[in-house]
Amino acid sequence: QVQFVESGGGLVQPGGSLTLSCVTSGFTFSSYAINWYRQTPQKERELVAAIASFGDNTIYADSVKGRFTISRDNAKNTAYLQMNSLKPEDSGVYYCGVERVGRGQGTQVTVSS
């Protein structure tokens, strides 16, 4: 059974940091690129960051470049999203996923003073 379980979200003040984790099981993690998405009521799902199967290539949305860092640990079947200098517009439900494999339920991030 394929599973994606995100954690690490919460309430943080503008300028703060959070690290999200995505623990996976049920598929060969090291064979797939991993994506982090963001969803808000006002916007369509946005691809925030992605990392290639062995971590040798990453991409970021323009809105998070220089502030977010995606990484992975293939030995732990886990992906991470380090988020720094958070802004209110970063608020949303963040979830990880793999195309044509599945995605998690997400973790809420709220950036507010």
N, C-alpha and C positions, 0 to 999 in steps of 0.2 A: 504494500500500500504506500503510495507516494504521499509524503507529508512535507509541508513547509511550516515552520513555527517561528514567527517573528517575536522579538521582545526588545525592550530597551526604550520604548517610547515614554512620553510623559509630558509634564508641563515645565517649560524652561523660559527664563527671561530672554529678551532680545540680547544678542551677543553671546549667549551661552552655548554649551555644547551637549551633544548626546551621541551615544554610540548604539546603533541598532545591530541586532544579531538575527541571523536566519539559520536555524538548525533544520537540516533536511534528512530524509531517509526514504528508502524505497526505490531509489534509482542510482545510477552510477554518477555521483556528483561530479567527479573529476572529468567527465566527458562533455560537460555542458557549460556554456556561458550562463552566467547568473545576472539577472536584472533586478534592480530596485525601482519600484514605481511609487508615484504619489497620486493620491486621489482626493479631491475636495469637492464639495457640493457645487462649487461655482465653475469648476474646470473639468475637462475630460481627463482621463488617466494620462499621466505624464511619465515618460521614462526619465528617471533622475540620473541613473548611472548603470553601467553594465561592465562586466569583467569577463574576459575570455577564460577558457577552461583551466589554463595553467597560470592565470594571472598576469600574462605577459602583455596584455592589451586592455586598456580601459577607455570608456567614453563617458562623458558627462553632459547633462543639459547645460546650456549656457548660463542659466540662472543659478547654478550651484558650483560652477567651475572655480577652483581656488579655495573653496570652503568645505566641500565634501570630498571624502576619500573612500572609495570602495576597495575591499580586499576580500580574500578568501583563504581558508585553511582546508585544503583537500583531505588532510588526514582526519579532520574533525567533521567533514561534510557540512561546513558552516561558512556563511558569507557574512560580511560586516559592512556597515555604512557609518563611517565617522563623520559627524556633522558639526562643524564649527561656525562661529560667527552667525548664529541662527537669526533669522528675521521673521517677523510675523507672517509674511507670505510663504514661509516654509511650512506652515501648519498644514496638517492633513493626515490622512491614513497612509502609512507607508507599508508596502508589502513587497515581498520578494517572489520571484517566479522564474520559471524556465519555459521558453516557448514550446508548445506542444507537449509539455510534461505536466505542468500545474503551477499553482501559486498558493500563497498562504492567505490567512484571514486578515492579516495586517496588524499594525500597532499604531496607536494614535500619537501624533506629535502636535503639541500646542505650544506656540511661541507667543508669549504675552507677558506684559508687565502687570 
